[in-house]
Amino acid sequence: MANFKSILKRKKTNTDALKKRIESQKKSKYDDDRKWSYELDKKGMASAVLRFLPASSKDIDYEIAKDENLDQDEIPFWTSKFEHQFKHNGKWFNSVCPTTFGDDCPVCTYNSDAIAGTGLEFTDLPDSSPVKQGVRNRARKLKYFANVLVVKDPKNPHNEGKVFVLEYPKTIQGYIEAKLFPEYDDDESIDVSDLFTGCNFKLKVYKNKANEVKYDRCEWDSPSSISEDEKELEKIWNSEFCLNDFTGDAVKPDQAEMEKQLNRVLGQGKADKAVKSEPKDQENVPDAPEAENAPEGDSDDDDFMNSLLE
């Protein structure tokens, strides 16, 4: 019950509490305390040391519930999903792509119709084509998720020793798979998430002159154990988050709502106008959290674009 005496006795602590409440309400909808992300410095650079962790108990249970014949060791420590995020006429469209779940996607269909309208293959369209630029802008983007132990975080040392979810692009997934599937036969295959024989990941990020986020300076440490204490390892494993909360049925989009949102952003029945005006929108895309962390090559390749016409 509201208390007038507390109003009369308001002190600095009350003001601090009010400020904290307002600041929490101002937080972006993209903020998630479960997730870790790097912070670029004034030079456009960032570094950290992370350790990828094995699949969580909840994710193991989730996968085995779908396939009881699945062995626990077969479950990867990462999950993934496709997303659409683009801006048109000052309006943002954000949605998980239904192709993540094997369903048809209205955005992918829209792109397919735009390509088909040119009478050409996507790869045959010139890069200056408004249709090609529009399709690329609206293309689905692949994002990966994994539990990580933050070993070193120079910008935020209070994160060190804690478990978070890392959302990362396929560029980093390439580093993981290169260790798992080495190019040369005499190189050892390494599961970087193994608690005893995995590797710390040295994340080194920078922006190039074109203001693109690059990850080509990242590298792996030599294989090592996170800890020799089994109880400590179990504590870390039990601290992991369920990745399917980010990529599973919980985020499956409603087709009807997705189509309504797409129509609101692009304008129903205005496909021609939408495609032609797309280059202007690309110039004004701000540095949203997702955009900053999305590197080159994160949208689908040309083979997928051409497959839309099949």
C-alpha positions, 0 to 999 in steps of 0.5 A: 500500500502507498505510504505518504510518510515515505514521500515526506521522508524521501532521501537520496536512496529513494532517488537512486532507486527511482533512477535505477528503475527508469534506467532499467525501463530504458534498456533495449529490447535486445538486452539480455543479461544471459548473453555476453557481447564484446565492447569496441573501444575508440579504435574500433577494436575489442578482445576477450578470451572465451571457453566454449562449453559442452551442451547444457543438461536442458539442451541434451534433454530437449534433443533426446526428447525429440529423438530417443535414439540420439546419443548424448555425445552426438549433440553439438554444443551450439544451436542456430537460427535464421533471422530477417532484420532490415529497414524500409522507409524508416520501419524495421522488420525483425523476425526469426525466419520460419525456414529455421523450422523447415517452414515456408517464409513470407520474406523469402517468398517475397525475395523469390518473387522479386528475383523472378520478376527480373527474368534472371538468375540472382547471380546474373543481376548486376550488383547495382541492381535495386532488386539485388540490393533489396534482396540482399538487405532482406536476406535471412542471416544465420546466427549461432548460439553457445554457452561460454565461460568468460576467461578474460574480459578487459572491458568488463572484468566482473564478467570473468569466471561467469557463464553466458550465452554467446551469439556469434556469426558463421565466421566464428563457427568456421573457427570451431569447425576448422578445429573439429574437421582439420584440413590435413589428415595428420592434424588432430580433431579437437572438440573445443568445448571439451572440459579437459582437452578443449581450447580457449578462444582468443576473440580479436575483433576490429572494424576495417576502413569500410566500417565492417566488423572483422574476426580474422585475427581470432585464434585458439590457445593450446588444448587445456583443462578448465579446471582439475577440480571435478566439482568446479567443472560440474558447477560450471556445467550446471550454470549453463543456459538452455540454448533452445530458449533462443533458437527452439520452439519458443521463438518460432514465429506466427506466420500470420503475424509475420505477414502482417508485420511484413506488409506494414513495413513494405506496404501491401501491394507495393512490391515494385516501389519497395524494391526500388527504394531499398538502396536508400534504406541501406544507407541509413541502417544504424549501428544496432546491436545485431548489426554491429556484431554481424560480420561480412558473409553473414547473409545467405550465399548466392546459391540460396538466392538462386534456390528461391526460384526452384 
